[in-house]
Amino acid sequence: MALTPSNMLPLGTPAPDFSLPDTRGMMVTLDAFEDAQLLLVAFICNHCPFVTHIRAGFADLARDYESKGVAVVAINANDIAAYPDDNMDNMRREVVEAGYIFPYLLDETQSVALAYDAACTPDFYLFDENRVLIYRGQMDSSRPGNDIPVTGADLRKAMDAALAGEAISQAQIPSVGCNIKWKHGNAPN
């Protein structure tokens, strides 16, 4: 299992816009989250062992922070023709099985993943109320097979600080996981 690290989009970057279909057939845009105090954008997929490793903890994290004003949206940008496990039918199944309470979107053209400079699954981006990037990095130090429990500690620490109006440390550890499965010709340089 090859590890791909996050590209670490520069802090202070405005959230790239998007308009993507969710698992219910609705189009979801960045503006749909305008009332949220924070927005967590996660690039995930259905089949990656790094995502399946954290999926329960990620679902718990979303539930824990929903009432605190944190909106979560997940985006699957994998090439679904080459990786049918990640197609929309399987995304619908994943929402139910994982207990996701947030929209799970399909970026079939991969343009949104490119705009976010996403590289791996999972890849996390936390934006403040002005939709400026304040955290990008790992959920926590747990990885498949390293026996560290999934807690979401790094993301939780960043969200707690932001919600309290405190500065978030700029010493952020890149997320790692499977590379995004790019369509031929779409992979960034």
N, C-alpha and C positions, 0 to 999 in steps of 0.2 A: 504494500500500500504506500504509494508515493505521497510525500507531504508537500503541499504548496502553501506558502505563507501569504497572508494578506499583503496588498500593495501599500497599505497605510496612506490613504488619501490625506492630503494636508489638513490639519486642524484649521477651522475657520472657513472651510469650503461651504458654500451654500448647497442645500440639498437639491440635487438634480430633479427636475420634474419628471413625472411619469403618468401614464394612463394605460393600465393593464387589466386584463380580465381576471376575476377571482374564480374560485371553485363553484360559485353559485351562478356564474354567467354574467355577473355585474362588472361594469368597468369601474375601477378604483383609481383615483388620482391623488397626487400629493396634497391637493387642497382639501381632500376628504378628512384630513387630520388637523385642520387649521385650529381647532379648539384645544388640542392637546398641549399640555405644558412641555412635554418632551416627545420626540418621535424616534423610535428604534426601528431601523430598517435592517433586515437580516436576509442575506442571500443563503438559501438552503436548497435542498432537493430531497427526494424520497429515498434514494438508494445509498448515499454516501455513508460509510461506517462512522465517520466523525459526526455527522448529523444524527444518525440513529442513536449514537452514544449519548448525545445531549438532549434528545427530543423531549423526554419527560421533564427534565430540569428547565428547558426552555419554555415549555408549556406552563410550568409552575411559576416561572419568573413573570411571564405575561399576565397570569392571573393575579399574582401578588402586587403588581404595579398598575394594573388597570384603574383601580379606585384612587390612585395617587396622581392621576393625570398623565400617565405615560401610555401613548398609543404604540402598538407594535404592528408591523406589516412584514410579511415574509415574501420573498421573490425567488422563484425558480427560473434560472436562465439556461439550464442545460439543454443541449440539442436533443429534443424528444424523439426525433426520427432515429438517431443513433442509440439513444438510451430510453426505450419505451417505458421502463420502470418509472420514469419521471413525467409521464404524460398526464394530461388533465384528469382522466379517470382515476389514475393512481394518486394524484394530488388530492382529489376528493376523499378517497379512502384514507389517506394519510391524515387529513384534518380530523376525521372521526377517531381513528385509532390513536393518534397522538394527543387528542384533546385540545387542539389549537382553538383558541377563542378569537384569534386575529385573522384578518384577510390573508390568504395565501394566493399569490398572483403568479401568472405565467408570463415570462418575458421571452416570447417565442422568437422575436427578432434579435434578441440579445443586446439591443441598443441601450437599455437601462443599465444592464450590468457594465457595459462599456462606459457609460456616463459616470457611474459610481466607482470605476476602476476596480470593480470586484474581481477577485482572483480565485477564491476558494469557497468551498462550502464546509462549514459555516463561515460567513464573513459578516461582521456586525458594524453598524454605523449609528451613533447616537447624536441627534440634533436637538438644539435648544428650542425655546419658544419662537425664535426668529428663524428657525430652520438652518442654523449654522452648525457645522460639525464640531462637536466638543469631545467625542470619544470615538475611536475606532480601534478595534483590537479583539482580543480573546474574551470569551464568556467567562472562562476560568482556566485553570491549569490542567483540568482533567482531559485525558486522551484515551482512546480505546487501548486497554491493556496496561495502563500505568498505575492502576489501583488508587488513583486520587478521585475522591467522590465528586460528582457533578453538583456544584453549588451555585454557579453563576456569580461567584464572588467578585470578579473584576467588573462585570457589568453592573451588578448591584451597587458596588462602591461608587462607581461613576454616576449612576442614576440618583443615589441617595445624596451625593454631594451637590449635584445640579439642582435637585428639588429643594435642598436647604439653602441654595444661593451661594454655595461655596465653590471655590476653584477646584477643577479636576486636574489631577496630576497629568503632566504631559508625558511622563514616562509610562507609555502604554505598550503592552506586549502584543505583537501581531497575532491574529487568529491563524490557525493552520487547519488544513483539511485536504480534501480531494480538490483537484483543480476543476474550475468550471469547464464543462464539456462544450467547447466552442464548435460552432458550425464551421465548415471549411471556409477559410478566408476571413472569419470574424475575430480570431484570436488577436489580442493586442500585441504590440511588438515587445 
